[in-house]
Amino acid sequence: MRALLAMRGFLHWRGTAQRFDPITAGSLYPLIGAALAGLLVYAIIRTVGASDLIHDPLFAAAALLFVSVSALVVLIGTDPVRSPIGFRGFVVAVAAIVLASVSSSLSSWGATNVIWDDWGPLAVGLILLCCSEFRPGRDLAVATVGAAVVVGATSALETGAMPLLASPLTSAIISATPVLLFGIASSVFSYRMSLSLSRSIEAVAREQGRLSRRVRVRLRELIRDLGRDALSVELVPFLEGVQERGEVTEADVREARRISAVLRSVLITDMALPWLDRLQRTHPSVLVVHDPERLSEGLPQEQKVALRALLTALVSAAERDGSAAQDAGAGGAVHVRVTRAGRHHSVLVRVVSAEGEARLRHRFGTFITVMNAVFLRSSVTYSAGELRMLYAFDAPETAVGVASSLG
């Protein structure tokens, strides 16, 4: 029963390690790049070394081309400052590397008795391993089974055209073993790591909830103290003056209205503003916010934190570099727009900068990486000197419905 529950949880789990720990996933990018470069070099060396066994150079060239395509897709998809690798990108990468393995076998079909000497199965396993931080365990498991079946079937068929060194079943098992080993390891790692990180985040969120309640209590006390201070600084002297004169003049009426407006602003208005508007009030000359429906208030806590960190970094850089004009409507300001699109909402952040794309991505790469992870659906582009970051998220009621269905 426990095994069935664990299997059900594995099949329904859609989390990835990169989503819950984007910084660590981003730090692995150089290693992934080195592994992919090594894979390409390895495929070339093995192909050239077995040139005397290759009777169809077209398939050999196709194998190297498919390896290059798969490596390029994974390299782009795992770039921490770009959108995380999606399901279609993952399918393309796995399909390309499987085709590379099949093409390599076809290029020397029946020319060698050493089935396990093919480089294709190892290449397939390495691609699956590179995706372990970025795809759910169930996706990796399905890809592993599919790739192992294709690779094993290719070896079994090839054995029939060769001297009987091994049975087709043995050849299939030998060829599929690297794929299964790397694939199962990737699937288990992805599932266990993302689940562990998710539980840690939930524990932190519970503690944060308790801390927030204590902060709200303390905030109410501070608001009361602030109200007393405002009364003692402006209202009490005003009332004492009226009492001394013994009459209320037109000037007293205007002063009373002014003090009333100040008190409302301090005690009510500022506290009721959305967090994006409060951030804009802090940086009025460099931050432009368009959120008329206050959709940003419905963001989950991790998305709020990530977006606030990104905006703070962009605004601080604009103020420090002096690239933002004094007028908030000028092109150098940081613009953020939160809009509704059907059941989904979107956040568009854009900033004009004289720096190039590479410099901007390097400068704000950590913040973009975190945003890509917590929003899942994202697009980061640079055109005509403008960096545009578009993020989509589900409406609160939609997110609740999805969570209920998964529960």
Residue pairs with C-beta under 8 A, 6 or more apart in sequence:
10 137
10 138
10 141
10 191
11 138
12 406
13 136
13 137
13 138
13 191
13 194
13 195
14 136
14 138
14 406
15 136
15 194
15 195
15 197
15 198
16 84
16 133
16 134
16 135
16 136
16 190
16 194
17 24
17 25
17 132
17 133
17 134
17 189
17 190
17 193
17 194
17 197
18 25
18 84
18 133
18 134
18 373
19 84
19 194
19 373
19 374
19 376
20 194
20 197
20 198
20 201
20 373
21 197
22 80
22 369
22 370
22 372
22 373
22 374
23 366
23 369
23 370
24 133
25 78
25 80
25 133
25 134
25 369
25 373
26 80
26 365
26 366
26 369
28 133
29 78
29 79
29 80
32 74
32 75
32 78
32 130
33 75
35 126
35 129
35 130
36 71
36 74
36 75
36 130
37 71
39 67
39 71
39 123
39 126
39 127
40 64
40 67
40 68
40 71
42 119
42 123
43 63
43 64
43 67
43 100
43 104
43 119
43 123
44 64
46 119
47 54
47 60
47 63
47 64
47 104
47 107
47 119
50 108
50 112
53 108
53 111
53 112
54 60
54 107
54 108
54 111
55 107
55 108
55 109
55 111
56 106
56 107
56 108
56 109
57 107
58 107
59 103
59 104
59 106
59 107
60 103
60 104
60 107
60 108
62 99
62 100
62 103
63 100
63 101
63 103
63 104
63 107
63 120
64 100
65 100
66 96
66 97
66 99
66 100
66 103
67 96
67 97
67 100
67 123
69 92
69 96
70 92
70 93
70 94
70 96
70 97
70 100
70 127
71 127
73 85
73 89
73 92
73 93
73 96
74 85
74 93
74 127
74 130
74 131
76 82
76 89
77 84
77 85
77 86
77 89
77 90
77 93
77 134
78 84
78 85
78 130
78 131
78 133
78 134
80 365
80 368
80 369
80 372
81 361
81 364
81 365
81 368
81 369
81 372
81 380
82 372
82 380
83 372
83 377
83 378
83 379
83 380
84 134
84 372
84 373
84 376
84 378
85 93
85 131
85 134
85 135
87 135
87 139
90 131
90 134
90 135
90 139
90 143
91 143
93 127
93 131
94 124
94 127
94 128
94 143
94 146
94 147
97 123
97 124
97 127
97 147
98 124
98 146
98 147
98 150
98 151
100 120
100 123
101 118
101 120
101 121
101 123
101 124
101 150
101 151
101 154
102 120
102 150
102 151
102 154
104 118
104 119
104 120
105 118
105 120
105 154
105 155
105 158
109 158
109 161
110 158
110 161
110 162
112 162
113 162
113 163
113 165
115 155
115 158
115 159
115 165
115 166
115 171
115 174
115 175
116 174
116 175
118 155
118 175
120 151
120 175
121 151
121 175
121 176
121 177
121 178
121 179
122 178
124 147
124 151
124 178
124 179
124 182
125 178
125 179
125 181
125 182
125 183
126 182
128 140
128 143
128 144
128 147
128 179
128 182
128 183
128 186
129 182
129 185
129 186
131 140
131 186
132 140
132 185
132 186
132 187
132 189
132 190
133 190
133 193
135 190
136 190
136 191
136 194
137 187
137 188
137 189
137 190
137 191
137 194
138 187
138 191
140 183
140 186
140 187
140 190
141 183
141 184
141 187
143 183
144 179
144 180
144 182
144 183
144 184
144 186
144 187
145 183
147 179
147 183
148 176
148 179
148 180
148 183
149 176
151 175
151 176
151 179
152 171
152 172
152 173
152 175
152 176
153 172
154 175
155 168
155 171
155 172
155 174
155 175
155 176
156 168
156 169
156 171
156 172
157 168
158 171
159 165
159 166
159 167
159 168
159 171
160 168
166 174
201 302
205 301
208 301
223 267
223 271
226 266
226 267
227 263
227 266
227 267
230 262
230 263
230 266
230 267
234 259
234 262
235 259
235 263
238 252
238 255
238 256
238 259
241 252
242 248
242 252
270 278
270 281
273 281
274 291
274 294
274 296
274 297
275 296
275 297
275 304
275 308
276 289
276 291
276 296
276 336
276 338
277 289
277 291
279 287
279 289
279 308
279 311
279 312
280 287
280 288
280 289
283 315
283 319
284 328
285 324
285 325
285 326
285 327
285 328
285 333
286 315
286 318
286 319
286 324
286 328
286 332
286 333
286 334
287 311
287 315
287 328
287 333
287 334
287 336
288 328
288 329
288 333
288 334
288 335
288 336
289 336
290 335
290 336
290 337
290 338
290 339
291 336
291 337
291 338
293 338
293 340
295 338
295 339
295 340
295 345
296 304
296 307
296 338
296 347
298 345
298 395
298 396
299 307
299 393
300 374
300 399
302 374
303 374
303 375
303 393
306 367
306 370
306 371
306 374
306 375
307 336
307 347
307 349
307 371
307 391
309 367
309 370
310 349
310 364
310 367
310 368
310 370
310 371
310 389
311 334
311 336
311 349
313 364
313 367
314 334
314 349
314 351
314 364
315 334
317 323
317 363
317 364
318 324
318 332
318 333
318 334
318 351
323 332
323 352
323 353
323 354
324 330
324 332
324 333
324 334
325 331
325 332
325 333
331 352
332 351
332 352
332 353
333 351
334 349
334 350
334 351
335 348
335 349
335 350
335 351
336 347
336 348
336 349
337 347
337 348
338 345
338 346
338 347
338 348
339 345
339 346
339 348
340 395
341 392
343 394
343 395
343 398
344 392
344 393
344 394
344 395
344 398
345 392
345 393
345 394
345 395
346 390
346 391
346 392
346 393
347 375
347 390
347 391
347 392
347 393
348 388
348 389
348 390
348 391
349 388
349 389
349 390
349 391
350 386
350 387
350 388
350 389
351 386
351 387
352 385
352 386
352 387
353 360
353 385
353 386
353 387
354 385
355 363
357 382
357 387
360 382
360 387
361 368
361 380
361 382
368 380
368 389
371 378
371 389
371 391
372 378
372 380
375 391
375 392
375 393
377 391
377 392
377 393
378 389
378 390
378 391
378 392
379 388
379 389
379 390
379 391
380 387
380 388
380 389
380 390
381 387
381 388
381 390
382 388
393 399
394 402
